[in-house]
Amino acid sequence: MRIDRLFRQRIGFPFDEKINLNNLDNLLEQIASFIPFENLCTLSGDLDAINEITLVDKILNRSQGGLCYDLNGILYLFLQENGLDVQLIRGSVYVPDFKDYSPTGRTHAAIILSIDGERFLIDTGFGGNLPLRPVPMDGTEISSPNGDFRVKQHDSEFGDYLLEMKLKYKDSDWRVGYAFDSREPVENVSDLYEMKKIITEHPQSPFNKKPLLTRVTANGSMVLTETSFTQWKEDGVKKEEIDSERFKELAMEFYNIELK
């Protein structure tokens, strides 16, 4: 099992533990804690192919983070290798500032897990908005250290379901995270390249302008940009204005990313 051992090693997950619905919560928390959501490759203009070899090299061998297609791409391969029934799906992210869906279209990758006759949305590539839990697709609300989440059936031009969320320390009411389509799965991880190309090149892509590094932990979430470092915790929001040297220090300290 080529990916299995490397993946468990990267996130500090036991080598001998069979992956099932009982320990997916722990698995998703470990992934969020150890593999950051970040866009540094996108900023560099990287347009390398997406496949098993490139994902293993980037995320597991070189210990980098990535965007949704990287993070959910490698998780999909890991879950598949562990015998789980998973499908990659496309979503369209709702942008509150626009009061509309992202102009980049269906460029969010996530996973549907089918197990014991039930379906769950799994997502480890949604920045600071991670559910950290499998979200049942029957509308059941779930709570995690990052807030409350639910999946609602809703037909639109963007798909047949919505992920809704109420983030801890941030939201007082439910809001839409993204719409997704369960009827047209992504056939192969290599097909995620289309998303990568759009996110890298689209003039309205939110990820090809400035560096963004995000991590979600059991204690809260944190976002690092080139000008600020923001942490959301139980005792409130802490924001620090930073310069380029401090940016490098924080990238290493909190994201284990060494910047030249």
FITIMAR-604431 format. One line per field, with one value per residue (C-alpha): x, y, z; residue in one letter; residue number from 1. Coordinates in Angstrom, 2 decimals, padded with zeros to 5 digits. Example, Ala and Ser with C-alpha at 12.3 -4.5 7.8 and 13.67 -1.06 7.14 Angstrom:
<markes>
u	(012.30/013.67)
v	(-004.50/-001.06)
w	(007.80/007.14)
resn	(A/S)
resi	(1/2)
</markes>
This chain:
<markes>
u	(000.00/002.10/000.05/-001.35/001.85/003.21/-000.11/-000.43/003.17/002.57/-000.39/000.70/-002.11/-001.66/-000.38/-002.48/-005.87/-008.50/-010.25/-013.99/-016.78/-015.74/-012.29/-012.84/-013.37/-009.90/-008.41/-009.89/-008.69/-005.18/-005.13/-006.30/-003.68/-000.71/-001.41/-002.01/-004.33/-002.01/-001.56/002.21/002.44/-000.42/001.43/004.52/002.44/002.84/000.79/002.16/-000.25/-002.35/-002.02/-001.04/002.69/002.57/000.22/002.35/005.50/004.06/001.99/003.72/007.35/007.96/005.49/003.78/000.17/-002.08/-005.53/-008.71/-007.71/-004.40/-005.75/-008.96/-007.14/-004.61/-007.30/-009.46/-006.55/-005.84/-009.47/-009.75/-006.59/-008.17/-011.13/-013.71/-016.34/-015.47/-016.13/-014.59/-017.12/-017.08/-018.51/-019.06/-018.06/-020.45/-018.67/-020.48/-018.79/-020.26/-023.56/-023.08/-021.11/-017.46/-016.88/-014.31/-017.22/-017.09/-013.54/-013.96/-013.12/-014.62/-015.44/-018.62/-018.24/-020.84/-020.87/-023.51/-026.17/-025.51/-023.69/-021.42/-019.66/-015.97/-013.83/-010.32/-009.68/-012.02/-009.55/-010.73/-014.22/-013.45/-016.23/-013.58/-016.27/-018.07/-021.27/-024.36/-026.10/-029.54/-029.62/-028.45/-026.55/-023.13/-020.94/-017.15/-014.42/-014.82/-018.60/-021.86/-022.36/-025.14/-025.79/-029.10/-030.62/-031.11/-031.32/-029.66/-027.46/-024.52/-025.62/-028.11/-026.79/-025.53/-023.02/-024.17/-022.13/-022.10/-018.44/-017.40/-016.26/-017.36/-021.02/-024.23/-026.46/-026.26/-024.67/-023.89/-020.37/-020.78/-023.13/-022.03/-023.18/-023.43/-024.60/-021.44/-018.44/-014.89/-013.76/-010.05/-007.76/-006.08/-009.37/-008.83/-006.21/-008.97/-009.75/-006.08/-005.58/-008.59/-007.57/-004.01/-004.94/-008.43/-008.30/-010.90/-009.35/-008.90/-005.75/-003.41/-002.89/-001.32/-000.05/-002.62/-001.91/-004.69/-004.86/-007.75/-007.04/-009.11/-008.51/-009.54/-008.25/-005.51/-004.89/-001.53/-001.16/001.84/000.51/-001.30/-001.61/-005.10/-006.07/-009.62/-009.81/-012.22/-010.90/-011.54/-009.79/-006.14/-004.71/-001.08/000.12/003.36/006.22/007.93/010.43/007.72/005.70/008.56/008.92/005.21/005.06/007.76/006.43/002.75/002.71/006.13/006.79/010.28/010.35/013.52)
v	(000.00/002.83/005.88/004.39/004.26/007.61/009.34/007.96/008.92/012.50/013.08/010.93/008.40/004.80/002.41/-000.54/001.19/000.24/003.31/003.34/005.71/005.52/007.04/009.36/012.28/011.73/011.24/014.51/016.45/015.08/016.00/019.56/019.92/018.58/019.47/023.18/024.72/027.01/028.53/028.95/026.62/028.49/031.79/030.26/029.45/025.68/023.88/020.38/017.54/016.15/012.40/009.87/010.43/014.24/014.27/011.76/013.73/017.12/016.26/013.17/013.25/017.00/017.63/020.57/021.65/022.66/023.69/021.62/019.54/018.62/017.90/016.12/014.45/012.73/011.95/010.34/008.09/007.18/006.30/004.35/002.41/001.57/-000.04/002.71/003.61/007.21/009.61/012.97/015.70/019.31/022.28/026.00/028.11/030.82/034.17/036.29/039.52/038.97/037.57/035.00/031.93/032.22/033.39/030.59/028.11/024.52/024.68/023.17/019.48/017.39/013.72/011.67/008.57/005.80/003.46/001.15/002.52/006.14/008.94/011.55/014.65/014.68/017.76/018.54/021.28/024.12/026.42/027.64/026.23/022.53/020.42/018.10/015.41/013.39/015.37/013.15/013.94/013.36/016.82/015.76/018.58/017.75/019.69/019.77/021.90/024.21/024.76/023.26/021.82/020.25/019.14/020.10/018.83/021.80/021.76/024.65/025.33/024.50/021.03/019.12/019.77/022.58/022.48/024.93/025.99/028.01/028.49/028.68/032.15/033.57/032.91/033.47/032.08/029.34/030.31/028.53/027.20/025.75/023.96/020.60/018.00/014.37/013.18/013.87/012.51/013.27/010.04/010.28/012.51/013.57/015.28/017.72/019.42/021.44/023.06/023.68/025.43/027.72/028.59/029.32/031.45/032.95/036.74/036.49/033.52/034.32/032.18/033.58/037.06/036.88/034.14/032.48/029.80/028.34/025.74/024.44/022.78/021.46/024.83/027.13/028.31/030.54/032.44/033.82/036.37/038.50/041.38/039.72/036.64/036.03/033.42/032.52/030.87/030.52/033.70/035.74/036.90/037.88/039.71/040.67/042.98/041.56/042.22/039.84/038.51/037.79/036.11/033.65/033.00/032.29/030.10/027.91/027.99/027.29/025.65/023.97/025.70/027.05/030.12/031.45)
w	(000.00/-001.33/-000.28/002.92/004.97/003.74/004.40/007.93/008.62/007.40/009.74/012.69/012.31/013.61/010.92/012.09/012.48/009.91/008.46/009.16/010.14/013.80/013.31/010.34/012.77/014.19/010.71/009.40/012.46/012.01/008.31/009.07/011.76/009.78/006.11/005.56/003.00/001.04/-002.41/-002.74/-005.77/-007.43/-006.97/-008.58/-011.68/-011.21/-013.85/-013.32/-013.96/-011.12/-010.66/-008.03/-008.58/-008.39/-005.37/-003.44/-004.25/-003.27/-000.18/001.21/000.07/000.14/003.01/001.31/001.61/-001.25/-002.39/-002.55/-005.56/-003.91/-000.42/-001.37/-004.26/-001.97/000.64/-002.06/-003.12/000.53/001.29/-001.95/-001.10/002.26/000.52/001.02/-001.59/-002.49/-005.36/-006.16/-006.88/-008.12/-006.24/-006.69/-003.70/-002.50/-002.00/000.63/-000.57/-004.06/-002.74/-005.50/-006.47/-007.48/-011.06/-011.39/-011.59/-010.38/-009.10/-005.64/-005.21/-002.41/-001.73/-001.29/000.87/000.64/003.61/005.13/002.78/003.75/001.96/003.55/002.27/003.20/002.68/003.87/001.29/002.25/004.00/007.39/006.80/007.33/008.85/010.40/010.27/007.60/006.95/006.35/003.09/004.62/006.24/009.72/011.44/012.86/015.28/015.34/016.93/013.90/014.11/012.84/009.36/007.30/003.73/002.18/-001.04/-003.33/-007.11/-008.92/-011.91/-009.64/-008.53/-006.41/-002.87/-000.63/002.19/004.87/007.87/011.05/011.95/015.58/016.68/013.28/012.31/014.24/011.46/008.86/005.56/002.30/001.87/-001.61/-003.98/-005.36/-007.84/-006.71/-010.13/-012.12/-010.21/-011.27/-012.89/-012.08/-009.99/-013.23/-014.19/-011.30/-013.47/-015.15/-011.76/-011.08/-014.43/-013.85/-010.27/-011.43/-014.44/-013.96/-013.43/-010.64/-008.87/-005.16/-004.99/-007.66/-006.18/-002.70/-000.38/001.88/004.47/006.61/009.34/011.44/014.79/017.68/019.39/016.54/013.18/011.82/008.59/007.48/004.66/003.74/005.87/008.80/011.01/012.44/015.02/016.09/019.51/022.38/023.98/020.81/017.66/017.70/014.68/014.20/011.42/010.00/007.57/005.12/007.67/010.22/007.44/006.87/010.61/011.06/007.93/009.48/013.06/012.39/008.93/008.78/005.45/004.83/002.59/001.01)
resn	(M/R/I/D/R/L/F/R/Q/R/I/G/F/P/F/D/E/K/I/N/L/N/N/L/D/N/L/L/E/Q/I/A/S/F/I/P/F/E/N/L/C/T/L/S/G/D/L/D/A/I/N/E/I/T/L/V/D/K/I/L/N/R/S/Q/G/G/L/C/Y/D/L/N/G/I/L/Y/L/F/L/Q/E/N/G/L/D/V/Q/L/I/R/G/S/V/Y/V/P/D/F/K/D/Y/S/P/T/G/R/T/H/A/A/I/I/L/S/I/D/G/E/R/F/L/I/D/T/G/F/G/G/N/L/P/L/R/P/V/P/M/D/G/T/E/I/S/S/P/N/G/D/F/R/V/K/Q/H/D/S/E/F/G/D/Y/L/L/E/M/K/L/K/Y/K/D/S/D/W/R/V/G/Y/A/F/D/S/R/E/P/V/E/N/V/S/D/L/Y/E/M/K/K/I/I/T/E/H/P/Q/S/P/F/N/K/K/P/L/L/T/R/V/T/A/N/G/S/M/V/L/T/E/T/S/F/T/Q/W/K/E/D/G/V/K/K/E/E/I/D/S/E/R/F/K/E/L/A/M/E/F/Y/N/I/E/L/K)
resi	(1/2/3/4/5/6/7/8/9/10/11/12/13/14/15/16/17/18/19/20/21/22/23/24/25/26/27/28/29/30/31/32/33/34/35/36/37/38/39/40/41/42/43/44/45/46/47/48/49/50/51/52/53/54/55/56/57/58/59/60/61/62/63/64/65/66/67/68/69/70/71/72/73/74/75/76/77/78/79/80/81/82/83/84/85/86/87/88/89/90/91/92/93/94/95/96/97/98/99/100/101/102/103/104/105/106/107/108/109/110/111/112/113/114/115/116/117/118/119/120/121/122/123/124/125/126/127/128/129/130/131/132/133/134/135/136/137/138/139/140/141/142/143/144/145/146/147/148/149/150/151/152/153/154/155/156/157/158/159/160/161/162/163/164/165/166/167/168/169/170/171/172/173/174/175/176/177/178/179/180/181/182/183/184/185/186/187/188/189/190/191/192/193/194/195/196/197/198/199/200/201/202/203/204/205/206/207/208/209/210/211/212/213/214/215/216/217/218/219/220/221/222/223/224/225/226/227/228/229/230/231/232/233/234/235/236/237/238/239/240/241/242/243/244/245/246/247/248/249/250/251/252/253/254/255/256/257/258/259/260)
</markes>
